[in-house]
Amino acid sequence: MAECGGLYVISAPSGAGKNALLAEVRLRETRIASTVSATTRAPRPGEQDGVDYHFLGRDTFQRRVAAGDFAEWAEVHDNLYGTLRSELDRCLATGNDVILELDVQGMRSLKRLYPGVGTIFLAPPSMAELERRLRNRGTNDEADIALRLRNAEKEMAARVEFQYIIVNDTIDRAAAEMVELLAARRAARTAADADTR
Protein backbone atom coordinates (compact mmCIF):
# COMPACT_ATOMS: atom_id res chain seq x y z
CA MET A 1 0.00 0.00 0.00
CA ALA A 2 1.38 3.43 -0.96
CA GLU A 3 2.32 5.77 1.86
CA CYS A 4 -0.08 8.67 2.25
CA GLY A 5 1.34 12.13 2.82
CA GLY A 6 0.84 14.24 5.92
CA LEU A 7 -1.51 17.19 6.07
CA TYR A 8 -0.38 20.41 7.75
CA VAL A 9 -1.72 23.88 8.37
CA ILE A 10 0.61 26.80 8.96
CA SER A 11 -0.72 30.07 10.33
CA ALA A 12 1.15 33.27 11.09
CA PRO A 13 0.55 36.95 11.71
CA SER A 14 1.17 39.23 8.75
CA GLY A 15 4.89 40.03 8.63
CA ALA A 16 6.04 36.87 10.44
CA GLY A 17 7.75 35.62 7.26
CA LYS A 18 5.52 32.68 6.31
CA ASN A 19 6.04 32.95 2.54
CA ALA A 20 9.82 33.23 2.88
CA LEU A 21 9.88 30.28 5.29
CA LEU A 22 7.79 28.03 3.04
CA ALA A 23 9.91 28.92 0.01
CA GLU A 24 13.03 27.87 1.95
CA VAL A 25 11.37 24.68 3.24
CA ARG A 26 10.39 23.73 -0.33
CA LEU A 27 14.03 24.14 -1.41
CA ARG A 28 15.14 21.73 1.32
CA GLU A 29 12.27 19.24 1.22
CA THR A 30 11.08 17.92 -2.14
CA ARG A 31 8.18 15.81 -0.84
CA ILE A 32 5.68 18.65 -0.57
CA ALA A 33 2.69 18.74 -2.93
CA SER A 34 1.03 21.96 -4.02
CA THR A 35 -2.75 22.06 -3.98
CA VAL A 36 -4.73 24.06 -6.51
CA SER A 37 -7.24 26.32 -4.74
CA ALA A 38 -10.71 27.14 -6.02
CA THR A 39 -11.85 30.74 -6.43
CA THR A 40 -14.75 32.79 -7.74
CA ARG A 41 -12.49 35.58 -9.01
CA ALA A 42 -11.96 35.93 -12.73
CA PRO A 43 -8.79 34.44 -14.23
CA ARG A 44 -5.95 36.90 -14.77
CA PRO A 45 -4.16 36.95 -18.14
CA GLY A 46 -2.16 33.75 -18.57
CA GLU A 47 -3.85 31.86 -15.71
CA GLN A 48 -5.21 28.41 -16.54
CA ASP A 49 -8.16 26.63 -14.97
CA GLY A 50 -7.01 23.60 -12.98
CA VAL A 51 -3.39 24.82 -12.99
CA ASP A 52 -3.39 28.20 -11.23
CA TYR A 53 -6.84 27.87 -9.68
CA HIS A 54 -10.09 25.98 -10.15
CA PHE A 55 -12.19 28.91 -11.40
CA LEU A 56 -15.82 28.52 -10.32
CA GLY A 57 -18.87 30.72 -10.60
CA ARG A 58 -20.18 31.99 -7.24
CA ASP A 59 -23.35 29.85 -7.48
CA THR A 60 -21.31 26.72 -8.25
CA PHE A 61 -18.87 27.49 -5.43
CA GLN A 62 -21.71 28.00 -2.92
CA ARG A 63 -23.48 24.80 -4.08
CA ARG A 64 -20.24 22.88 -3.54
CA VAL A 65 -19.81 24.43 -0.07
CA ALA A 66 -23.36 23.27 0.80
CA ALA A 67 -22.54 19.78 -0.55
CA GLY A 68 -19.51 19.55 1.77
CA ASP A 69 -16.99 19.50 -1.09
CA PHE A 70 -14.65 22.01 0.59
CA ALA A 71 -12.12 21.23 3.31
CA GLU A 72 -12.03 24.97 4.07
CA TRP A 73 -13.12 28.19 2.43
CA ALA A 74 -13.30 31.92 3.11
CA GLU A 75 -14.42 35.17 1.52
CA VAL A 76 -11.52 37.53 0.78
CA HIS A 77 -11.99 40.91 -0.93
CA ASP A 78 -15.46 39.97 -2.24
CA ASN A 79 -14.26 36.69 -3.76
CA LEU A 80 -14.55 33.17 -2.40
CA TYR A 81 -11.44 31.00 -2.04
CA GLY A 82 -11.17 27.45 -0.78
CA THR A 83 -9.55 24.03 -0.86
CA LEU A 84 -11.57 21.18 -2.34
CA ARG A 85 -11.48 17.95 -0.36
CA SER A 86 -10.90 16.04 -3.63
CA GLU A 87 -7.83 18.21 -4.29
CA LEU A 88 -6.44 17.51 -0.82
CA ASP A 89 -7.05 13.77 -1.16
CA ARG A 90 -5.40 13.75 -4.62
CA CYS A 91 -2.25 15.43 -3.28
CA LEU A 92 -2.06 13.30 -0.12
CA ALA A 93 -2.39 10.12 -2.22
CA THR A 94 0.92 10.98 -3.94
CA GLY A 95 2.71 10.30 -0.64
CA ASN A 96 3.82 13.93 -0.46
CA ASP A 97 3.03 16.26 2.43
CA VAL A 98 0.49 19.04 1.93
CA ILE A 99 0.93 22.37 3.74
CA LEU A 100 -2.02 24.75 3.69
CA GLU A 101 -1.51 28.40 4.60
CA LEU A 102 -4.63 29.32 6.57
CA ASP A 103 -5.66 31.78 9.23
CA VAL A 104 -6.69 30.58 12.69
CA GLN A 105 -10.35 30.20 11.62
CA GLY A 106 -9.31 28.11 8.62
CA MET A 107 -7.17 25.91 10.87
CA ARG A 108 -10.14 25.27 13.19
CA SER A 109 -12.39 24.35 10.24
CA LEU A 110 -9.83 21.97 8.76
CA LYS A 111 -9.16 20.33 12.13
CA ARG A 112 -12.86 19.42 12.41
CA LEU A 113 -12.69 17.55 9.08
CA TYR A 114 -9.14 16.19 9.41
CA PRO A 115 -8.48 15.61 13.15
CA GLY A 116 -4.96 14.29 12.41
CA VAL A 117 -3.80 17.50 10.72
CA GLY A 118 -0.47 18.85 11.97
CA THR A 119 -0.95 22.45 13.09
CA ILE A 120 2.00 24.85 13.01
CA PHE A 121 2.04 28.45 14.20
CA LEU A 122 4.85 30.64 12.90
CA ALA A 123 5.59 33.35 15.46
CA PRO A 124 7.81 36.42 15.22
CA PRO A 125 10.56 36.67 17.88
CA SER A 126 8.62 39.59 19.43
CA MET A 127 5.86 42.06 18.60
CA ALA A 128 8.51 44.79 18.30
CA GLU A 129 10.30 42.73 15.63
CA LEU A 130 7.01 42.10 13.84
CA GLU A 131 6.33 45.84 13.74
CA ARG A 132 9.87 46.47 12.45
CA ARG A 133 9.35 43.92 9.63
CA LEU A 134 6.00 45.43 8.64
CA ARG A 135 7.54 48.93 8.53
CA ASN A 136 10.56 47.72 6.54
CA ARG A 137 8.30 46.35 3.81
CA GLY A 138 7.55 49.93 2.84
CA THR A 139 4.19 48.86 1.39
CA ASN A 140 1.90 49.50 4.34
CA ASP A 141 0.62 52.87 5.61
CA GLU A 142 0.26 53.65 9.33
CA ALA A 143 -3.42 52.62 9.50
CA ASP A 144 -2.67 49.31 7.79
CA ILE A 145 0.29 48.59 10.09
CA ALA A 146 -1.86 49.36 13.15
CA LEU A 147 -4.60 47.00 11.89
CA ARG A 148 -2.09 44.21 11.16
CA LEU A 149 -0.56 44.60 14.64
CA ARG A 150 -4.01 44.44 16.30
CA ASN A 151 -4.81 41.30 14.30
CA ALA A 152 -1.40 39.86 15.19
CA GLU A 153 -2.17 40.24 18.92
CA LYS A 154 -5.33 38.12 18.46
CA GLU A 155 -3.48 35.56 16.36
CA MET A 156 -0.65 35.31 18.89
CA ALA A 157 -3.23 34.64 21.63
CA ALA A 158 -4.56 31.69 19.58
CA ARG A 159 -1.14 30.05 19.21
CA VAL A 160 -1.93 27.77 22.18
CA GLU A 161 -4.38 25.94 19.87
CA PHE A 162 -1.52 24.76 17.65
CA GLN A 163 0.57 21.62 18.15
CA TYR A 164 3.83 23.25 17.12
CA ILE A 165 5.14 26.79 17.44
CA ILE A 166 8.13 27.77 15.32
CA VAL A 167 9.74 31.12 16.10
CA ASN A 168 11.01 32.78 12.94
CA ASP A 169 14.08 34.52 14.31
CA THR A 170 16.10 33.53 11.21
CA ILE A 171 14.76 31.82 8.09
CA ASP A 172 17.62 29.31 8.13
CA ARG A 173 16.94 28.10 11.67
CA ALA A 174 13.13 28.13 11.33
CA ALA A 175 13.29 26.20 8.02
CA ALA A 176 15.61 23.60 9.57
CA GLU A 177 13.15 23.17 12.46
CA MET A 178 10.20 22.75 10.11
CA VAL A 179 12.01 20.23 7.87
CA GLU A 180 12.94 18.26 11.01
CA LEU A 181 9.30 18.32 12.14
CA LEU A 182 8.05 17.03 8.76
CA ALA A 183 10.65 14.23 8.80
CA ALA A 184 9.76 13.18 12.37
CA ARG A 185 6.03 13.03 11.60
CA ARG A 186 6.70 11.13 8.35
CA ALA A 187 8.78 8.57 10.29
CA ALA A 188 6.02 8.22 12.91
CA ARG A 189 3.40 7.66 10.15
CA THR A 190 5.60 5.03 8.49
CA ALA A 191 6.07 3.23 11.82
CA ALA A 192 2.33 3.34 12.54
CA ASP A 193 1.55 1.99 9.03
CA ALA A 194 4.03 -0.87 9.60
CA ASP A 195 2.32 -1.75 12.90
CA THR A 196 -1.10 -2.01 11.23
CA ARG A 197 0.07 -4.41 8.49
VENHUJO-V867928 format. One record per pair of residues at least 24 apart in sequence whose C-alpha atoms are under 10 Angstrom apart, sorted by the first residue. I is the first residue (numbers start at 1). GAP is how many residues later the second one is. D is the distance in Angstrom with one decimal. If there is no record, write none. Layout:
# VENHUJO-V867928
i->I gap->GAP d->D
i->I gap->GAP d->D
This chain:
# VENHUJO-V867928
i->1 gap->192 d->9.4
i->1 gap->196 d->9.6
i->2 gap->91 d->7.8
i->2 gap->92 d->8.1
i->2 gap->93 d->7.0
i->3 gap->89 d->8.9
i->3 gap->90 d->7.6
i->3 gap->91 d->7.9
i->3 gap->92 d->5.2
i->3 gap->93 d->8.6
i->3 gap->183 d->9.5
i->3 gap->186 d->8.6
i->3 gap->187 d->7.4
i->3 gap->190 d->8.1
i->4 gap->85 d->9.3
i->4 gap->87 d->9.0
i->4 gap->88 d->5.6
i->4 gap->89 d->5.2
i->4 gap->90 d->6.7
i->4 gap->91 d->4.3
i->4 gap->92 d->7.1
i->4 gap->93 d->8.2
i->4 gap->182 d->9.5
i->4 gap->185 d->8.7
i->4 gap->186 d->9.2
i->4 gap->189 d->9.7
i->5 gap->26 d->8.6
i->5 gap->27 d->8.5
i->5 gap->28 d->8.9
i->5 gap->84 d->9.4
i->5 gap->86 d->7.8
i->5 gap->87 d->4.6
i->5 gap->88 d->6.6
i->5 gap->89 d->6.9
i->5 gap->90 d->4.1
i->5 gap->91 d->4.5
i->5 gap->92 d->4.5
i->5 gap->93 d->7.0
i->5 gap->181 d->7.8
i->5 gap->184 d->8.8
i->6 gap->26 d->9.2
i->6 gap->85 d->9.8
i->6 gap->86 d->6.8
i->6 gap->87 d->9.7
i->6 gap->89 d->7.9
i->6 gap->90 d->7.0
i->6 gap->91 d->4.6
i->6 gap->92 d->6.3
i->6 gap->93 d->8.4
i->6 gap->110 d->8.7
i->6 gap->111 d->7.4
i->6 gap->112 d->7.7
i->6 gap->176 d->8.2
i->6 gap->179 d->7.8
i->6 gap->180 d->7.1
i->6 gap->183 d->8.2
i->7 gap->25 d->9.9
i->7 gap->81 d->8.5
i->7 gap->82 d->9.7
i->7 gap->84 d->9.5
i->7 gap->85 d->7.3
i->7 gap->89 d->9.0
i->7 gap->90 d->5.9
i->7 gap->91 d->5.0
i->7 gap->92 d->6.2
i->7 gap->93 d->7.9
i->7 gap->103 d->10.0
i->7 gap->107 d->8.4
i->7 gap->109 d->7.8
i->7 gap->110 d->5.2
i->7 gap->111 d->6.2
i->7 gap->112 d->8.8
i->7 gap->175 d->9.9
i->8 gap->89 d->7.6
i->8 gap->90 d->6.0
i->8 gap->91 d->4.6
i->8 gap->92 d->6.2
i->8 gap->93 d->8.7
i->8 gap->94 d->9.9
i->8 gap->99 d->9.3
i->8 gap->102 d->9.6
i->8 gap->103 d->9.8
i->8 gap->106 d->9.9
i->8 gap->108 d->9.0
i->8 gap->109 d->5.4
i->8 gap->110 d->4.5
i->8 gap->111 d->5.7
i->8 gap->112 d->7.3
i->8 gap->174 d->9.1
i->9 gap->89 d->8.4
i->9 gap->90 d->5.5
i->9 gap->91 d->4.8
i->9 gap->92 d->5.9
i->9 gap->93 d->6.4
i->9 gap->94 d->8.9
i->9 gap->95 d->9.4
i->9 gap->97 d->8.7
i->9 gap->98 d->6.3
i->9 gap->99 d->9.8
i->9 gap->101 d->8.3
i->9 gap->102 d->9.1
i->9 gap->108 d->7.1
i->9 gap->109 d->6.3
i->9 gap->110 d->5.0
i->9 gap->111 d->6.0
i->9 gap->112 d->8.3
i->9 gap->153 d->9.3
i->10 gap->89 d->6.9
i->10 gap->90 d->6.2
i->10 gap->91 d->5.1
i->10 gap->92 d->6.3
i->10 gap->93 d->8.0
i->10 gap->94 d->9.0
i->10 gap->97 d->8.1
i->10 gap->108 d->8.6
i->10 gap->109 d->6.2
i->10 gap->110 d->4.7
i->10 gap->111 d->5.7
i->10 gap->112 d->6.9
i->10 gap->152 d->9.2
i->10 gap->154 d->9.5
i->10 gap->155 d->9.6
i->10 gap->156 d->9.9
i->11 gap->89 d->8.6
i->11 gap->90 d->6.0
i->11 gap->91 d->5.5
i->11 gap->92 d->5.3
i->11 gap->93 d->6.4
i->11 gap->94 d->9.7
i->11 gap->95 d->9.0
i->11 gap->96 d->7.7
i->11 gap->108 d->8.1
i->11 gap->109 d->6.5
i->11 gap->110 d->5.0
i->11 gap->111 d->6.2
i->11 gap->112 d->8.8
i->11 gap->144 d->8.6
i->11 gap->148 d->8.9
i->11 gap->151 d->9.1
i->11 gap->154 d->9.8
i->12 gap->89 d->8.5
i->12 gap->90 d->8.3
i->12 gap->91 d->7.2
i->12 gap->92 d->8.4
i->12 gap->108 d->8.7
i->12 gap->109 d->5.8
i->12 gap->110 d->4.9
i->12 gap->111 d->6.2
i->12 gap->112 d->8.5
i->12 gap->140 d->8.2
i->12 gap->143 d->7.4
i->12 gap->144 d->8.3
i->12 gap->147 d->9.0
i->12 gap->153 d->9.9
i->12 gap->154 d->9.8
i->13 gap->90 d->8.5
i->13 gap->91 d->9.7
i->13 gap->108 d->9.0
i->13 gap->109 d->7.7
i->13 gap->110 d->7.2
i->13 gap->111 d->8.1
i->13 gap->117 d->8.5
i->13 gap->135 d->7.7
i->13 gap->136 d->8.3
i->13 gap->137 d->9.9
i->13 gap->138 d->7.4
i->13 gap->139 d->4.9
i->13 gap->140 d->8.4
i->13 gap->141 d->9.0
i->13 gap->142 d->6.3
i->13 gap->143 d->7.5
i->14 gap->109 d->10.0
i->14 gap->110 d->9.7
i->14 gap->116 d->8.3
i->14 gap->117 d->9.8
i->14 gap->119 d->9.5
i->14 gap->120 d->7.9
i->14 gap->131 d->9.5
i->14 gap->134 d->6.4
i->14 gap->135 d->8.2
i->14 gap->137 d->8.4
i->14 gap->138 d->7.0
i->14 gap->141 d->9.6
i->15 gap->108 d->9.6
i->15 gap->109 d->8.1
i->15 gap->114 d->9.2
i->15 gap->115 d->6.0
i->15 gap->116 d->7.9
i->15 gap->117 d->9.0
i->15 gap->118 d->6.0
i->15 gap->119 d->5.5
i->15 gap->120 d->9.3
i->15 gap->121 d->9.8
i->15 gap->122 d->8.7
i->15 gap->130 d->9.8
i->15 gap->133 d->8.5
i->15 gap->134 d->9.3
i->15 gap->137 d->9.1
i->16 gap->106 d->6.8
i->16 gap->107 d->6.1
i->16 gap->108 d->5.1
i->16 gap->109 d->8.7
i->16 gap->110 d->9.7
i->16 gap->111 d->9.7
i->16 gap->113 d->8.9
i->16 gap->114 d->6.3
i->16 gap->115 d->9.6
i->16 gap->117 d->7.8
i->16 gap->118 d->8.7
i->16 gap->136 d->9.3
i->16 gap->151 d->8.9
i->16 gap->152 d->6.9
i->16 gap->153 d->9.2
i->17 gap->105 d->8.1
i->17 gap->106 d->8.8
i->17 gap->107 d->8.0
i->17 gap->113 d->9.3
i->17 gap->116 d->8.8
i->17 gap->151 d->7.1
i->17 gap->152 d->9.5
i->17 gap->153 d->9.5
i->17 gap->154 d->8.0
i->18 gap->83 d->8.4
i->18 gap->103 d->9.6
i->18 gap->104 d->6.9
i->18 gap->105 d->9.2
i->18 gap->106 d->9.9
i->18 gap->150 d->8.6
i->18 gap->153 d->9.4
i->19 gap->82 d->9.1
i->20 gap->151 d->7.3
i->20 gap->155 d->9.4
i->21 gap->101 d->9.1
i->21 gap->147 d->8.1
i->21 gap->149 d->9.2
i->21 gap->150 d->5.8
i->21 gap->151 d->8.3
i->21 gap->152 d->9.8
i->21 gap->153 d->7.2
i->21 gap->154 d->6.0
i->21 gap->155 d->9.8
i->21 gap->157 d->8.9
i->22 gap->77 d->8.9
i->22 gap->79 d->9.4
i->22 gap->149 d->9.4
i->22 gap->152 d->9.9
i->22 gap->153 d->7.6
i->22 gap->156 d->9.1
i->23 gap->148 d->9.9
i->23 gap->152 d->9.1
i->24 gap->147 d->7.5
i->24 gap->148 d->7.8
i->24 gap->150 d->9.4
i->24 gap->151 d->6.3
i->24 gap->152 d->9.1
i->24 gap->155 d->9.7
i->25 gap->146 d->9.3
i->25 gap->147 d->9.2
i->25 gap->149 d->9.0
i->25 gap->150 d->5.4
i->25 gap->151 d->7.7
i->25 gap->152 d->9.5
i->25 gap->153 d->7.2
i->25 gap->154 d->6.5
i->25 gap->157 d->10.0
i->26 gap->149 d->9.2
i->26 gap->153 d->9.1
i->27 gap->148 d->9.7
i->28 gap->147 d->8.3
i->28 gap->148 d->8.5
i->28 gap->151 d->7.4
i->29 gap->68 d->9.8
i->29 gap->146 d->9.8
i->29 gap->147 d->10.0
i->29 gap->149 d->9.8
i->29 gap->150 d->6.7
i->29 gap->151 d->9.9
i->29 gap->153 d->8.9
i->29 gap->154 d->9.2
i->30 gap->66 d->8.5
i->30 gap->67 d->9.4
i->31 gap->63 d->9.3
i->31 gap->64 d->7.8
i->31 gap->65 d->4.8
i->31 gap->66 d->6.1
i->31 gap->67 d->8.8
i->31 gap->151 d->9.7
i->32 gap->59 d->9.0
i->32 gap->60 d->9.4
i->32 gap->62 d->9.6
i->32 gap->63 d->8.9
i->32 gap->64 d->5.1
i->32 gap->65 d->4.7
i->32 gap->66 d->5.8
i->32 gap->67 d->7.4
i->32 gap->150 d->9.8
i->33 gap->55 d->9.4
i->33 gap->57 d->9.7
i->33 gap->58 d->6.0
i->33 gap->59 d->7.8
i->33 gap->61 d->8.0
i->33 gap->62 d->8.7
i->33 gap->63 d->5.5
i->33 gap->64 d->5.9
i->33 gap->65 d->5.3
i->33 gap->66 d->7.8
i->34 gap->53 d->9.6
i->34 gap->54 d->9.3
i->34 gap->57 d->7.3
i->34 gap->58 d->10.0
i->34 gap->62 d->9.2
i->34 gap->63 d->8.8
i->34 gap->64 d->6.7
i->34 gap->65 d->7.8
i->34 gap->66 d->8.8
i->35 gap->48 d->7.7
i->35 gap->49 d->9.0
i->35 gap->52 d->6.4
i->35 gap->53 d->6.7
i->35 gap->54 d->9.7
i->35 gap->55 d->8.7
i->35 gap->56 d->6.7
i->35 gap->57 d->9.6
i->35 gap->63 d->7.4
i->35 gap->64 d->8.6
i->35 gap->65 d->8.2
i->36 gap->46 d->9.3
i->36 gap->47 d->7.4
i->36 gap->48 d->8.5
i->36 gap->51 d->7.0
i->36 gap->52 d->8.8
i->36 gap->55 d->9.5
i->37 gap->36 d->9.5
i->37 gap->44 d->6.8
i->37 gap->45 d->5.7
i->37 gap->46 d->5.1
i->37 gap->47 d->7.1
i->37 gap->50 d->8.1
i->37 gap->51 d->9.7
i->38 gap->32 d->9.2
i->38 gap->35 d->8.9
i->38 gap->42 d->8.0
i->38 gap->43 d->5.6
i->38 gap->44 d->5.3
i->38 gap->45 d->6.1
i->38 gap->46 d->7.1
i->38 gap->49 d->9.5
i->39 gap->34 d->9.3
i->39 gap->35 d->9.7
i->39 gap->36 d->9.5
i->39 gap->37 d->9.9
i->39 gap->40 d->7.0
i->39 gap->41 d->5.4
i->39 gap->42 d->4.4
i->39 gap->43 d->6.6
i->39 gap->44 d->9.0
i->40 gap->35 d->9.6
i->40 gap->38 d->9.1
i->40 gap->39 d->5.6
i->40 gap->40 d->5.4
i->40 gap->41 d->6.8
i->40 gap->42 d->9.5
i->41 gap->36 d->9.7
i->41 gap->37 d->8.6
i->41 gap->38 d->5.6
i->41 gap->39 d->7.3
i->41 gap->40 d->8.4
i->42 gap->37 d->9.3
i->53 gap->28 d->9.5
i->53 gap->29 d->9.9
i->53 gap->30 d->10.0
i->54 gap->27 d->9.6
i->54 gap->28 d->9.5
i->54 gap->29 d->9.5
i->54 gap->30 d->9.3
i->54 gap->33 d->10.0
i->55 gap->26 d->9.6
i->56 gap->24 d->9.3
i->56 gap->25 d->9.7
i->70 gap->40 d->9.5
i->70 gap->43 d->9.8
i->71 gap->35 d->9.1
i->71 gap->38 d->7.6
i->71 gap->39 d->6.0
i->71 gap->40 d->9.3
i->71 gap->41 d->9.3
i->71 gap->42 d->6.9
i->71 gap->43 d->8.5
i->72 gap->30 d->8.9
i->72 gap->33 d->9.3
i->72 gap->34 d->6.2
i->72 gap->35 d->8.4
i->72 gap->36 d->9.3
i->72 gap->37 d->6.2
i->72 gap->38 d->6.0
i->72 gap->39 d->9.7
i->72 gap->41 d->9.0
i->73 gap->29 d->9.5
i->73 gap->32 d->9.8
i->73 gap->33 d->7.3
i->73 gap->36 d->8.7
i->73 gap->37 d->9.5
i->74 gap->28 d->9.7
i->74 gap->29 d->9.8
i->74 gap->31 d->9.2
i->74 gap->32 d->7.8
i->82 gap->24 d->9.6
i->83 gap->27 d->9.8
i->85 gap->28 d->9.5
i->95 gap->91 d->9.9
i->96 gap->90 d->9.7
i->97 gap->85 d->8.1
i->97 gap->89 d->8.6
i->103 gap->52 d->8.4
i->104 gap->50 d->9.6
i->104 gap->51 d->7.0
i->104 gap->52 d->9.9
i->104 gap->54 d->7.3
i->104 gap->55 d->8.6
i->104 gap->57 d->8.9
i->104 gap->58 d->9.2
i->105 gap->50 d->9.9
i->105 gap->53 d->10.0
i->107 gap->54 d->9.4
i->107 gap->55 d->8.9
i->108 gap->53 d->8.8
i->108 gap->54 d->9.7
i->117 gap->46 d->9.6
i->118 gap->44 d->8.3
i->118 gap->45 d->6.9
i->118 gap->46 d->8.0
i->118 gap->63 d->9.8
i->118 gap->64 d->9.3
i->118 gap->67 d->8.7
i->119 gap->40 d->9.8
i->119 gap->42 d->8.4
i->119 gap->43 d->5.2
i->119 gap->44 d->5.4
i->119 gap->45 d->6.3
i->119 gap->46 d->8.7
i->120 gap->39 d->8.7
i->120 gap->41 d->9.4
i->120 gap->42 d->5.8
i->120 gap->43 d->6.2
i->120 gap->44 d->4.8
i->120 gap->45 d->5.8
i->120 gap->46 d->7.2
i->120 gap->58 d->8.9
i->120 gap->61 d->9.8
i->121 gap->34 d->9.3
i->121 gap->35 d->8.7
i->121 gap->37 d->9.1
i->121 gap->38 d->6.1
i->121 gap->39 d->8.9
i->121 gap->40 d->8.9
i->121 gap->41 d->6.2
i->121 gap->42 d->8.0
i->121 gap->43 d->6.2
i->121 gap->44 d->4.8
i->121 gap->45 d->6.2
i->121 gap->46 d->8.4
i->122 gap->34 d->9.4
i->122 gap->37 d->8.7
i->122 gap->40 d->9.9
i->122 gap->42 d->8.6
i->122 gap->43 d->6.0
i->122 gap->44 d->5.0
i->122 gap->45 d->5.9
i->122 gap->46 d->6.5
i->122 gap->52 d->8.8
i->122 gap->56 d->9.9
i->123 gap->29 d->9.6
i->123 gap->32 d->9.4
i->123 gap->33 d->7.4
i->123 gap->36 d->8.4
i->123 gap->42 d->6.9
i->123 gap->43 d->6.1
i->123 gap->44 d->4.8
i->123 gap->45 d->6.0
i->123 gap->46 d->8.7
i->124 gap->28 d->9.8
i->124 gap->32 d->9.3
i->124 gap->42 d->8.7
i->124 gap->43 d->5.7
i->124 gap->44 d->5.4
i->124 gap->45 d->6.6
i->124 gap->46 d->9.6
i->125 gap->41 d->9.6
i->125 gap->42 d->5.9
i->125 gap->43 d->6.3
i->125 gap->44 d->5.5
i->125 gap->45 d->9.2
i->126 gap->41 d->9.2
i->126 gap->42 d->9.7
i->126 gap->43 d->9.0
i->127 gap->25 d->8.3
i->127 gap->26 d->8.2
i->127 gap->29 d->9.4
i->129 gap->40 d->9.1
